[in-house]
Amino acid sequence: MDKFLEGVAMRHACKVFDENKQIPKEQFDNILQVGYAAPSSFGMEPTRLIVLRDKKARQEVRALCWDQKQITTASELVIFKTLKTDLLAHTSYVQQAFQRKQKTPEEIAAYTERYGSYLIARGYDDYKIGYWSALQSYIIATSMMDYASYLGIDTCMIEGFDKKALESYFGLDKEKEQITLLLAFGYRINPQSKRYRIDFDEFVQYK
């Protein structure tokens, strides 16, 4: 089997990691680089990562995440946060994002108008921009999970947490930023459980 597909087959939501096994620094650095290189809509790059290594902080965060063991047993824990109001059209952040692409002033104006029209068409106003921003973080997390699996590293995506409490713990301005998910990396301590899936023909349809 293709090595990448082998990684896909071994991936599962690892609930308890082997605390005695640490991911080699070079491999984890590469996982972070994969996340850094992942795409984002309009190239807005709204996602930021917090690599939480402090043991005391891990224990405190675990209490805000339904006391899930993977928070403290994982070799590495990454917390994903995303921008919110900075992503609204015509903000300085949006202008800088287009400037990074070395666009001319005319191109920047055109892209900004198109971007603003896109947000309106999708219904991403001041209250819903956070939803779109959160979707961007999942693109990065999925890329990182897939690469980790390719390396034989286990993962667990964690969405079960007290959002308001966790954001307050990290001192976030909740109008500007939000925490969207956590991603734990390490090595399993228990055998992989049986995988249950719908039939492939139900999953894929050709028209």
Disulfide bonds with the S-S distance in Angstrom:
none
